Every structure is written in structure tokens, then in C-alpha cells.
């Protein structure tokens, strides 16, 4: 009896914020592996080591839990990119660092990427939110391209807004596709991938190693 | 009474293949507008002008109906591309025609594209099938790139398989992203979009109008 008592763990009351992060970690893992529809709140609760009623109490239904995951992973991704890019750098260097930070995020947070990209994208309640996020990313990229494209010389083909938009969509699509490729090739170096993409799609920039 | 009788339509027994295409047309339309989960067999039957039991009799459950849509639209897309590309053409011309045919398909079959890309992609029973389709497309593109890249000169950086794979994924991702953009910009010309993409991402090829 004494032995049993001494091995009883001391339950500490964890701060709400810490518990929430634990639940989100578990939710991202389970959603990423099972998909939104097949994921069960039981498995998420069990993985987080928290009772199911408490998961519901903290984060509501499966739908609100998925949205909370989406927001956390999306915010982390944007913070990683914004943190790597400084407005003082030359624009092409901004893009290079942004790409590296993005692929670095995907390499380090495969589960988060799966939830963001492979799942949220076409689930009806979430697709709109994702599309908005993507539109903001495209706008940022179009701004970078606008600043970085050589000013068209007199008489040359004018760089027009639609061209910039098309290029930005192409670049974002290429980047997403490679992020997916990266998440299936765990041994690839995210920095190297960023360089490959810069070299393949940035013809007005001298190739770098 | 006579008037009423004379206006009674003559029901013709349509061949099974024709009826099936009508059902698939209706299904692609409804799936594309409502999404897989919200689409109802009632609406599909009504849109096709066919009784619901007959839809079930011909094409089975909602799941098998969706798979039938996926196969028809995927086959149409591949046929459009393969029909436009001839092995006798120079490889860059093959790619250009392939891109035009692809964007032409998306422009003309918006509903089909929505079902293929926006919906099937992350629905659990269908995602695997789509991923296989995409892998085959990437392989075709990698083969085109391999033939079209300038043979590396002695001592220059070797064009390696991973580079080709990365480029192919980047190009396919860019193309998909622009197909999505195209389906939101109905007034854009698919041929012009193909040219824009060629010019933006095919640096070893002289720009064309």
C-alpha cells in the first residue's frame, strides 16, 4: 500500500494555455493521420492525456477544434516567414529567405502542413478560410515580384498587374507542390529545396549554390 | 383532352450509355456546386431528369457515382492533353501545347475541374486515386523536361534526377494553381495563360507572344 501510494503521480494544475497547446498538439497529430472525418475526439483526448469532457470544455466541437488547429499552424507558418524576411534586404533575398523559412516550417511541422494543406483545403467549412489565407500569401508574393522585376525599358513589354498576379499564383502553386514533395522526402534539406526553386523559376536572378 | 394528349411527350428509351452520361453531367454539376458531403442524390436525380432509384441502379452509391465522375473528368483531361501533343514535335512545343490543352480543358469544364481538384483531392476515399493521377502527370512532365533541357556541357553542373523531379513538381504545382486562378477569371484566354506560364518558368526558351 505504501509503495502504491508513493508511486501515485502528483497532479499539478497546469495553466489553461499549456493544456490548450497539449490538446492542439494532439489534435494536429490525429487530424493529420486520420483525416478530418475519421479523426475521433476520443483519440485526441487520449493522445493529449486529457479527459474528453475537458477537451470539449476547452475547445468545443471537432469543428472548432479543427479551426483552432488551422489558426495555430497558419500563424506559426506566417510568423516563421515574416521572422526570416526583413524589409531592408534586397527583394530577391527576401524571397529566398521567405522560401527557406517556409520549407523549413514544412520540414519541421509535417503534421501541421498536412492539416493546413492536404485536409483543410477542400473541407467545406474550412476551404473558405484557407482560400483567404492563400490570397494574402499571393498578394505578398506579388508585391515582392513587383519590386524585384527590372523596370521595363522604354518600348519593352510592360509588366502589367495581371502578369504579376499570374506569376505570383504560379510561384505559390509551385511552392505548395514542392512542400508536399518535401513532406514525402524527409531526408531532403529544406534550404537546398528553396535554392533549387529559386534557380528554376527566377530567371532574372543569377543562380546561387 | 385531345389537346392534352397531343402535348404528351413521347418517351423514348434512351440507350444506357446516353443516360449514364446525363447522370454524370448532373452529378459533376451538383458535386462541383455543393461539395461531396452536401451533394444529395435527390438533386442529382432531379437535375438529370431521372428517378433516384434509376440513378442508384445505374451508378450505385454516392461514393461510386463520385468515382465515376472523377474517372470521366480525369480521362477527358488526359485525352485533351495527349490529343494536343505529338511526339514528333520539339519537346518545348509539346509542353506548350500540353499546357494550352490543359488550360483549355479547365476553361471549358470548370465543374469538372472543381470536382477533380478542389474536392477529390482531400476527401479520404478519393485522395489516393488523385495522388496517383498526379504522380503520372509529374512523370510525364519530368520526361519532357529531361528531353528538353540542354545537355550539360563538360564540367558544368549535372542535371540530376532530383532536379528534374523538383522542376516537374514545381511546374505541375504552378499549373494547378493557375488553373484555379483561371476558373475564377472566366474572361481570361486559356492560350494566353499557357504562354504567360511558359515565358515565366521556361528560362532556356525564347519568349513568345
Interface residues (C-beta under 8 A of the other chain):
Chain A: X35 X37 X38 X118 X119 X121 X122 X123 X124 X127 X163 X165 X166 X167 X169 X170 X171 X172 X173 X174 X175 X176 X177 X178 X180 X181 X193 X196 X197 X200 X201 X203
Chain B: X35 X37 X38 X118 X119 X121 X122 X123 X124 X127 X163 X165 X166 X167 X169 X170 X171 X172 X173 X174 X175 X176 X177 X178 X180 X181 X193 X196 X197 X200 X201 X203
